[in-house]
Amino acid sequence: MDTKQPNQLNIELPEEIAEGIYSNLALINHSQSEFVVDFIRIMPNMPKAKVKSRIVLTPQHAKRLLLALRENVKKFEAVHGKISEPVQHNFPLNFTPNAQA
């Protein structure tokens, strides 16, 4: 007998992915059909930074992510207090991203 609920999705999280990757800069670009989010780690006193992960999303999924992040930040702040706004850094980049987070 199958005990799975209809429309239930099993999600597998491999061990190497479960560890996560630290990122302290995200650059977001988009075209008509997709959003590209590059997660970057910038280290102090290092002239170079590497993209650690790139995620490509449809516009619909990008909007869902925006709404989910907004809701989760709201819940976090309700428990832990307001998140202070970071100091804006002007990194010398050789391209112009559409957005930075």
For each residue, the residues with C-beta under 8 A, 3 or more apart:
1:
2:
3:
4: 8 10
5: 8
6:
7:
8: 4 5
9:
10: 4
11:
12:
13: 17 18
14: 17 18
15: 18 19
16: 19
17: 13 14 20
18: 13 14 15
19: 15 16
20: 17
21: 39 41 52 53
22: 41 52
23: 26 39 40 41 52 53
24: 40 41 42
25: 39 40 41 42 49 91 100 101
26: 23 37 38 39 40 100 101
27: 37 38 40 93 97 99 100
28: 35 36 37 38 97 98 99 100 101
29: 35 36 38 97 98
30: 34 35 36 59 62 98
31: 34
32:
33: 58 59
34: 30 31 56 57 58 59
35: 28 29 30 56 57 58 59 61 62
36: 28 29 30 54 55 56 57
37: 26 27 28 54 55 56 57
38: 26 27 28 29 51 53 54
39: 21 23 25 26 51 52 53 54 55
40: 23 24 25 26 27 49 50 51 52
41: 21 22 23 24 25 49 50 52
42: 24 25 46 49 91
43: 46 49
44:
45:
46: 42 43 49
47:
48:
49: 25 40 41 42 43 46 91
50: 40 41
51: 38 39 40 54
52: 21 22 23 39 40 41
53: 21 23 38 39
54: 36 37 38 39 51
55: 36 37 39
56: 34 35 36 37
57: 34 35 36 37 61 62 65
58: 33 34 35 61 62
59: 30 33 34 35 62 63
60: 63 64
61: 35 57 58 64 65
62: 30 35 57 58 59 65 66
63: 59 60 66 67
64: 60 61 67 68
65: 57 61 62 68 69
66: 62 63 69 70
67: 63 64 70 71
68: 64 65 71 72
69: 65 66 72 73
70: 66 67 73 74
71: 67 68 74 75
72: 68 69 75 76
73: 69 70 76 77 83
74: 70 71 77 78
75: 71 72 78 79
76: 72 73 79 80 83
77: 73 74 80 81 82 83
78: 74 75
79: 75 76
80: 76 77 83
81: 77
82: 77
83: 73 76 77 80
84:
85:
86:
87:
88:
89:
90:
91: 25 42 49
92:
93: 27 96 97
94:
95:
96: 93
97: 27 28 29 93 100
98: 28 29 30
99: 27 28
100: 25 26 27 28 97
101: 25 26 28
